[in-house]
Amino acid sequence: MLNPSFWVDRPVFVTGATGLVGSWLVRYLLRFKADVVCLVRDWTPKSELVRTGDLAHVRVVRGDVRDYALLERALAEYEIDTVFHLAAQTIVGIANRNPLSTFETNIQGTWALLEACRRCPTVKQIVIASSDKAYGDQERLPYTECTPLQGRHPYDVSKSCADLIAHAYAHTYSLPVAITRCGNFYGPGDLNWNRIVPGTIRSVLRNQRPIIRSDGHYVRDYFYVEDGAIAYLLLAERLAEDRSLTGEAFNFSNESQVSVLEIVQMILHLMDSPLVPEVRNEACNEIRHQYLSAEKARTRLGWRPQFTLEDGLKRAIAWYTDLLSHECES
């Protein structure tokens, strides 16, 4: 599906490289021998980018995605060809408590990057990571790419706005931008323990009851992190060969509806645990029912997921088991 030779020696700029998807994206780019430049704001020693040693094999630009001058300099000095914009504040709870930092990072960061790309003559393709949250709460499901963007709460609004800004740059300036909208990422490297997959696995490994913040019936579209990294790479490759994709958005998904309670029960089953989850019903300002149609990605890009939910969870469980066992030893 991917063309590894496309990436050989290609100068690639990645924002959000220390995040869950960013770390995996960089891993694939290094495997394909790309010349990778990463924008890094905070030092996160437990990030997969650091733990695997991949950080030592990329060029690092220290700074904030909101810093337009820094972005313009980095793109020009490293003669960047392809840009992946993944930097974002991604936690709904943080967005509810501190909307300004979320708006600044997710919205201002997007327009700063796109404006820097517009002024850099070497940039040939840009992939912007949006989210299924950009669609907001909808009565008609699954979401397709024609579904209106109508976020209502801070995180959802930030993704709707960033998505629309990407469309504006594509259609007003013919900037070669394409947009990804994915479900809830999970998998090795996610150290945000408030998320249901890593939090549940850690609880089981500690023989503690898993915590469900909602009533357990919120439905999500869970998407394995390696599938996400592959989707981003494929979209960039297709955009390079087909400029009609400029301004297009694509959903990437396993196209399955899974409740929070169901995914917790699946993890408990895979880990052979008798624990019973503690349902707190405290969630607020979250969309109740979400799932995506990936038909456009299948037909236009020839994309398909490589991992089932069970496959991904097994890989995640093995990774967290190894990680936490080593932490205990140290």
C-alpha positions in Angstrom: 0.0 0.0 0.0 2.8 2.4 0.9 5.7 3.2 -1.4 8.8 3.3 0.8 11.1 4.6 -2.0 9.0 7.8 -2.2 10.4 8.8 1.2 14.1 8.1 0.7 16.1 11.3 1.5 12.9 13.4 1.3 13.0 16.3 3.8 10.0 15.9 6.1 8.8 18.2 8.9 6.7 16.7 11.7 5.0 18.7 14.4 3.7 16.8 17.4 6.5 14.3 16.9 6.7 13.2 20.6 3.0 12.4 20.7 1.4 9.0 20.3 0.9 9.1 16.5 3.8 11.4 15.9 6.3 8.9 17.4 5.0 6.1 15.2 5.0 8.3 12.1 8.6 9.2 12.7 9.5 5.6 13.2 8.1 4.7 9.8 9.8 7.7 8.1 13.1 6.7 9.5 12.5 3.1 8.4 11.9 4.5 4.9 15.1 6.6 5.1 13.5 10.0 5.0 15.4 13.1 6.2 13.2 14.0 9.3 13.0 17.3 11.1 10.8 17.4 14.2 9.4 20.3 16.1 9.6 19.6 19.8 8.2 21.9 22.5 8.5 20.0 25.8 11.0 17.3 26.8 9.1 14.1 27.3 11.6 11.3 28.2 8.9 8.6 28.2 7.7 9.4 24.7 8.3 6.5 22.2 10.3 8.9 20.1 12.8 9.1 23.0 12.5 5.6 24.4 13.2 4.0 21.1 16.2 6.2 20.4 14.6 7.6 17.3 15.1 11.2 18.5 18.8 10.7 18.0 18.2 10.1 14.3 16.2 13.2 13.5 16.9 16.9 13.4 15.2 18.7 16.3 13.8 22.2 16.2 13.0 23.4 19.7 10.0 25.6 20.0 6.2 26.2 19.9 3.9 25.5 17.0 2.4 29.0 17.5 5.7 30.6 16.7 5.3 31.7 13.1 8.9 33.0 12.7 10.4 29.8 14.0 8.2 27.7 11.6 9.1 29.9 8.6 12.8 29.6 9.5 12.7 25.8 10.0 10.9 25.1 6.7 13.2 27.3 4.7 16.5 26.2 6.3 15.8 22.5 6.0 14.2 22.9 2.6 11.2 20.9 3.7 9.3 19.0 1.0 6.5 17.3 3.1 4.8 18.5 6.3 2.8 16.5 8.8 1.0 18.7 11.3 0.1 16.6 14.4 0.8 19.1 17.2 -2.3 19.7 19.3 -3.7 19.7 22.8 -5.8 16.5 22.5 -7.4 16.0 25.9 -11.1 16.9 26.2 -10.9 17.4 30.0 -7.9 19.8 29.7 -9.8 21.7 26.9 -12.8 22.1 29.2 -10.7 23.4 32.1 -8.3 25.6 30.0 -9.9 26.5 26.6 -7.5 29.3 25.8 -4.4 27.1 25.6 -6.3 24.6 23.6 -7.6 27.3 21.1 -4.1 28.8 20.9 -2.3 25.5 20.2 -4.9 23.9 18.0 -6.2 26.9 16.0 -3.4 29.5 16.1 -0.8 26.7 15.6 -2.5 25.5 12.5 -2.7 28.9 10.8 0.9 29.7 11.8 2.1 26.5 10.2 0.0 26.9 7.0 1.1 30.5 6.5 4.7 29.4 6.9 4.1 26.6 4.4 2.5 29.1 2.0 5.6 31.2 2.0 8.1 28.3 1.7 8.6 27.4 -2.0 10.0 23.9 -1.3 6.9 22.6 0.5 5.0 20.3 -1.9 2.5 18.5 0.3 1.0 19.0 3.7 -1.1 16.6 5.8 -3.2 18.2 8.6 -4.4 16.0 11.4 -8.0 16.9 12.3 -10.3 14.6 14.2 -13.7 13.0 14.2 -14.5 15.5 17.0 -14.5 18.2 14.3 -17.9 16.9 13.3 -19.4 17.6 16.7 -22.5 15.9 17.8 -24.6 14.6 14.9 -28.0 12.8 14.7 -27.0 11.0 11.4 -24.3 8.5 11.6 -21.8 7.4 10.5 -19.9 10.6 9.8 -19.0 11.0 6.2 -16.7 13.7 4.8 -19.8 15.6 3.8 -21.1 15.9 7.4 -21.0 19.5 8.6 -18.2 20.5 11.0 -20.1 21.8 14.1 -18.1 21.3 17.2 -19.8 22.9 20.3 -17.4 22.3 23.2 -13.9 23.7 23.4 -11.9 20.7 22.1 -14.4 19.9 19.3 -14.6 23.6 18.3 -10.8 23.8 18.1 -10.7 20.9 15.7 -13.6 22.3 13.6 -11.8 25.6 13.3 -8.4 24.1 12.4 -10.0 21.9 9.8 -11.8 24.9 8.2 -8.6 26.9 8.2 -6.9 24.1 6.3 -9.7 24.2 3.8 -9.3 28.0 3.5 -5.6 27.7 2.6 -6.2 25.0 0.1 -9.0 26.7 -1.7 -7.8 30.3 -1.5 -4.1 29.8 -2.1 -4.1 26.4 -3.8 -1.8 25.2 -0.9 -1.4 21.4 -1.3 -3.1 20.5 1.9 -5.1 17.3 2.7 -6.8 16.6 6.0 -7.2 13.4 8.1 -10.1 12.8 10.4 -9.6 9.7 12.6 -11.3 8.2 15.6 -9.9 7.7 19.1 -6.2 6.6 18.8 -4.9 3.9 21.1 -1.8 1.7 21.2 1.8 1.4 22.3 3.2 4.8 23.4 0.1 6.4 24.8 1.0 7.5 28.3 -2.1 9.5 29.0 -3.5 7.3 31.7 -6.8 9.2 31.7 -7.6 7.6 28.3 -9.7 4.4 28.6 -7.3 1.9 26.9 -4.0 2.7 28.8 -5.8 3.5 32.0 -7.7 0.2 32.0 -4.6 -1.9 31.1 -2.6 -0.2 33.9 -5.3 -0.8 36.4 -5.5 -4.5 35.6 -1.7 -4.9 35.8 -1.9 -3.3 39.3 -4.9 -5.4 40.2 -7.1 -2.3 40.6 -10.6 -1.8 39.3 -10.6 0.1 36.0 -12.2 3.5 36.2 -14.9 4.5 33.7 -15.5 8.3 34.0 -18.7 8.2 31.9 -21.8 5.9 32.3 -20.0 3.4 30.0 -22.4 3.8 27.1 -20.5 6.5 25.2 -19.7 5.1 21.7 -16.4 5.7 20.0 -14.5 4.6 16.9 -11.2 3.2 18.3 -8.3 3.3 15.8 -4.9 1.6 16.3 -2.0 4.0 16.2 0.1 2.2 13.5 -2.9 2.3 11.2 -3.0 6.1 11.8 0.6 6.6 10.9 0.3 4.5 7.7 -2.8 6.5 6.7 -1.0 9.8 7.1 1.9 8.5 5.0 -0.4 7.1 2.3 -2.3 10.4 2.0 0.9 12.4 1.5 2.0 10.0 -1.2 -1.3 10.2 -3.0 -1.4 14.0 -2.7 2.1 14.2 -4.3 0.8 12.3 -7.4 -2.7 13.7 -7.6 -3.2 17.4 -6.9 -7.0 17.0 -7.2 -6.8 15.8 -3.6 -5.8 19.4 -2.5 -8.3 20.5 0.1 -9.9 17.0 0.5 -10.6 15.5 3.9 -10.5 11.8 4.6 -11.9 9.7 7.4 -9.8 6.8 8.6 -11.5 4.2 10.7 -12.2 0.5 11.4 -15.8 1.5 10.9 -17.0 -0.1 14.2 -19.1 1.2 17.0 -17.7 0.3 20.4 -19.0 1.6 23.8 -16.6 2.4 26.6 -17.9 -0.5 28.6 -17.4 -2.9 25.7 -13.8 -2.0 25.2 -13.1 -2.2 28.9 -14.7 -5.7 29.0 -12.6 -6.7 25.9 -9.4 -5.7 27.7 -10.5 -7.5 30.8 -11.2 -10.6 28.8 -7.9 -10.4 26.9 -6.0 -10.0 30.2 -8.0 -12.8 31.8 -9.0 -10.5 34.6 -12.0 -10.9 37.0 -12.0 -7.3 37.9 -15.2 -5.3 37.7 -15.0 -1.7 36.4 -16.0 1.3 38.6 -18.5 3.4 36.6 -18.4 7.0 37.9 -20.7 8.7 35.4 -18.8 12.0 35.7 -18.1 12.8 32.1 -19.4 16.1 30.7 -19.1 18.2 27.5 -18.4 15.0 25.5 -20.1 13.7 22.3 -22.2 10.7 23.2 -22.1 8.7 19.9 -19.5 8.8 17.2 -18.3 6.6 14.4 -16.9 7.2 10.9 -17.3 5.9 7.4 -14.0 5.3 5.7 -15.5 4.5 2.3 -13.9 7.6 0.7 -10.4 6.6 1.9 -11.0 3.0 0.6 -12.1 4.1 -2.9 -10.0 7.2 -3.5 -6.8 6.2 -1.7 -6.9 2.4 -1.8 -6.5 2.4 2.0 -7.6 -0.2 4.5 -6.8 -0.8 8.1 -4.1 -3.4 8.9 -5.2 -4.2 12.5 -8.4 -5.3 14.0 -9.5 -3.9 17.4 -8.5 -7.2 19.0 -5.1 -7.2 17.2 -4.4 -3.7 18.4 -5.4 -4.3 22.0 -3.2 -7.4 22.2 -0.3 -5.4 21.0 -1.1 -2.6 23.4 -1.4 -5.0 26.4 1.9 -6.6 25.6 3.6 -3.2 25.3 2.2 -1.8 28.6 3.0 -5.1 30.4 6.6 -4.8 29.4 6.7 -1.1 30.1 5.3 -1.3 33.6 7.2 -4.4 34.6 10.5 -2.6 33.8 9.3 0.4 35.9 8.7 -1.9 38.8 12.2 -3.3 38.4 13.8 0.1 38.4 
